Amino acid sequence: MTERRRIAERHVRMACGLIAAAIAIAGLCYSSWLLEFVLKIDVNPVNSFLSELDAEGKPHRELFATADKIVGAVLMPAALAGLLLFPRRRFTTIGWVALFCFGAATIGDVLLPLRDCTPQNNSECGGSGSELFPQLHQPHALTSTIAVTAIAIATFAFSVAAFRYHRWRILREAGLVVLVIGSAATVWMLVADNLPGNYALGIAQRIQVGSMSLWLITLAAAVILEGREWIESDSG
């Protein structure tokens, strides 16, 4: 092996390590909502959205908002780097682009925070007093919807790529399990939101967001393994 080859492989390993580290950090920061069980926060996890943790006027808004900013700040360059570093194929390209959009939408969540809506003041949020979640009528709901849609596209795209191209092995195994759990929670939310009564939408969303964090950490591991296999295949 030539010296130039060794240097190129070292650069690839370093790039993969940085991309994986950024994605893992994003996954950990996106699970900052778990601090609600440690901090004194007047929020019922059964029937509240996670966006309420960093809503305007909340005591720990800066903590949760900073975590979301970090998610976007590290995930967008990581997605661009992944797009440039790894071989471009249709589904992996879709996955990296969707991951970039997820990071951007997460920052949008911070810039358009949830306003505190109660039955007494929810007319300011665009809803009627009989609705369980008047927050859904706020601009914040748009950025959150874009974020969830983007990461859903990313997970499906990378999962399809893993099976179709016979690469990204860990995404065919652990990643698929996380995807199924997240999809089930999403269906739970979509169905329950259109039914009368309270069906623990807060729990469903926490399972959904938790699965997103786990998938990001799984993707970080997949980047390391994929980079290693890529180098070994080229060396062979």
C-alpha positions in Angstrom: 0.0 0.0 0.0 1.4 3.4 -1.0 1.8 6.3 1.4 -0.8 8.3 -0.5 -3.2 5.4 -0.1 -2.6 5.3 3.7 -3.1 9.0 4.0 -6.4 8.8 2.0 -7.7 6.0 4.2 -6.7 8.0 7.3 -8.7 11.0 6.1 -11.7 8.8 5.4 -11.6 7.3 8.8 -11.3 10.7 10.4 -14.2 12.1 8.3 -16.4 9.1 9.2 -15.5 9.6 12.9 -16.4 13.3 12.8 -19.7 12.6 11.0 -20.6 9.8 13.4 -19.7 11.9 16.4 -21.9 14.8 15.2 -24.9 12.5 14.5 -24.5 10.8 17.9 -24.3 14.2 19.7 -27.5 15.2 17.8 -29.2 12.0 19.0 -28.2 12.5 22.6 -29.3 16.2 22.5 -32.6 15.3 20.9 -33.3 13.2 24.0 -32.9 16.1 26.3 -36.6 15.9 27.1 -35.8 13.1 29.5 -34.7 15.8 31.9 -38.3 16.6 32.5 -38.3 13.6 34.9 -35.4 15.2 36.8 -36.1 18.9 36.8 -39.1 20.5 38.4 -41.4 21.1 35.4 -45.2 21.5 35.7 -46.0 19.3 32.7 -48.0 16.1 32.6 -46.1 13.7 30.2 -49.3 11.8 29.5 -51.2 14.6 27.7 -48.6 17.2 26.9 -46.4 17.8 23.8 -42.6 18.0 24.2 -42.6 21.4 22.6 -44.2 22.7 25.8 -40.8 22.1 27.6 -39.2 25.1 25.7 -42.4 27.1 25.2 -42.3 30.8 25.8 -42.1 31.6 29.5 -41.2 28.1 30.7 -38.5 28.1 33.4 -36.1 25.7 31.6 -36.7 27.0 28.1 -33.1 27.9 27.5 -31.8 24.4 28.4 -34.1 22.6 26.0 -33.8 25.3 23.3 -30.0 25.0 23.4 -30.2 21.3 23.1 -32.3 21.7 19.9 -29.9 24.3 18.5 -27.1 21.9 19.0 -29.0 19.2 17.1 -29.5 21.4 14.1 -26.0 22.9 14.3 -24.2 19.6 14.2 -26.6 17.6 12.1 -26.7 19.9 9.0 -23.0 19.9 8.4 -22.9 16.1 9.2 -25.6 15.5 6.6 -23.7 17.5 4.0 -20.5 15.8 4.8 -22.1 12.3 4.5 -23.6 13.3 1.2 -20.2 14.3 -0.1 -18.1 11.5 1.4 -20.1 8.3 0.7 -21.0 7.0 -2.8 -24.1 8.8 -4.0 -27.0 6.5 -4.6 -30.6 7.5 -4.9 -31.9 6.4 -1.5 -28.8 7.4 0.5 -28.9 10.8 -1.2 -32.5 11.2 -0.2 -31.6 10.2 3.3 -28.8 12.7 3.7 -30.9 15.5 2.3 -33.8 14.7 4.6 -31.5 14.6 7.5 -30.3 18.1 6.7 -33.9 19.3 6.5 -34.5 17.7 9.9 -31.7 19.7 11.4 -32.9 22.9 9.8 -36.5 22.3 11.0 -35.2 21.6 14.5 -33.6 25.0 14.6 -36.9 26.4 13.3 -38.6 24.9 16.3 -36.4 27.0 18.5 -36.9 30.2 16.5 -40.7 29.7 16.5 -41.3 28.5 20.1 -44.6 27.3 21.3 -46.8 29.9 23.0 -48.5 28.9 26.2 -52.0 28.0 25.3 -54.7 27.4 28.0 -58.4 27.1 27.7 -58.6 30.8 28.9 -56.2 32.2 26.2 -56.1 29.7 23.4 -58.0 32.1 21.1 -54.6 33.7 20.6 -53.3 30.3 19.3 -56.0 30.0 16.6 -58.0 27.3 18.2 -61.3 27.0 20.0 -61.7 26.4 23.7 -63.0 22.9 23.3 -59.9 21.4 21.8 -57.4 19.4 23.8 -54.3 20.7 22.0 -54.8 24.3 20.7 -51.0 24.4 20.3 -51.5 22.6 16.9 -52.7 25.8 15.4 -49.4 27.7 16.0 -46.6 28.3 13.5 -44.5 26.0 15.7 -46.6 23.1 14.6 -45.4 23.6 11.0 -41.7 23.4 11.9 -42.4 20.4 14.1 -44.3 18.7 11.3 -41.5 19.4 8.8 -38.9 18.0 11.3 -40.9 14.8 11.9 -41.6 14.3 8.2 -38.0 14.9 7.3 -36.6 12.4 9.7 -39.3 9.9 8.8 -38.1 10.2 5.1 -34.5 9.8 6.2 -35.2 6.6 8.2 -37.2 5.0 5.4 -34.7 6.1 2.8 -31.7 4.7 4.6 -33.6 1.5 5.5 -34.5 0.9 1.8 -30.9 1.7 0.9 -29.7 -0.9 3.5 -31.7 -3.7 1.9 -31.4 -2.6 -1.7 -27.7 -2.0 -1.8 -26.7 -4.6 0.8 -24.8 -2.0 2.8 -25.4 -0.2 6.1 -25.9 -3.5 7.8 -26.7 -2.2 11.2 -29.6 -0.2 9.7 -31.1 -3.5 8.4 -31.0 -4.9 11.9 -31.2 -2.5 14.9 -32.3 0.4 12.7 -35.3 -1.5 11.4 -36.5 -2.3 14.9 -36.3 1.3 15.9 -38.1 2.3 12.7 -41.0 0.0 13.5 -41.3 1.3 17.0 -41.3 4.9 15.8 -43.8 4.2 13.1 -46.2 2.5 15.5 -46.0 5.5 17.8 -46.7 7.8 14.8 -49.7 5.8 13.8 -50.9 6.0 17.4 -50.6 9.8 17.4 -52.3 10.2 14.0 -55.3 8.0 14.9 -55.7 9.2 18.5 -55.6 12.8 17.5 -58.7 12.4 15.4 -60.7 10.6 18.1 -62.6 12.2 20.9 -61.0 11.9 24.3 -57.5 11.6 25.6 -55.4 8.7 24.3 -52.1 9.5 26.0 -50.8 11.4 23.0 -47.9 12.7 25.2 -46.7 9.1 25.8 -47.0 8.4 22.0 -44.9 11.4 21.1 -42.3 10.6 23.7 -42.0 7.1 22.2 -41.8 8.6 18.7 -39.1 11.2 19.6 -37.2 8.6 21.7 -37.1 6.3 18.7 -35.7 9.2 16.6 -32.9 9.7 19.1 -32.1 5.9 19.1 -32.2 5.9 15.3 -29.7 8.8 15.0 -27.3 7.0 17.4 -27.8 3.8 15.3 -27.0 5.8 12.1 -23.8 7.1 13.8 -22.7 3.6 14.4 -23.6 2.7 10.8 -21.4 5.5 9.5 -18.4 4.1 11.3 -19.0 0.5 10.1 -19.8 1.6 6.6 -16.6 3.7 6.4 -14.6 0.7 7.7 -16.2 -1.7 5.2 -15.7 0.8 2.4 -12.0 1.1 3.1 -11.6 -2.7 3.4 -13.4 -3.4 0.1 -11.3 -0.8 -1.7 -8.1 -2.3 -0.2 -9.1 -5.8 -1.3 
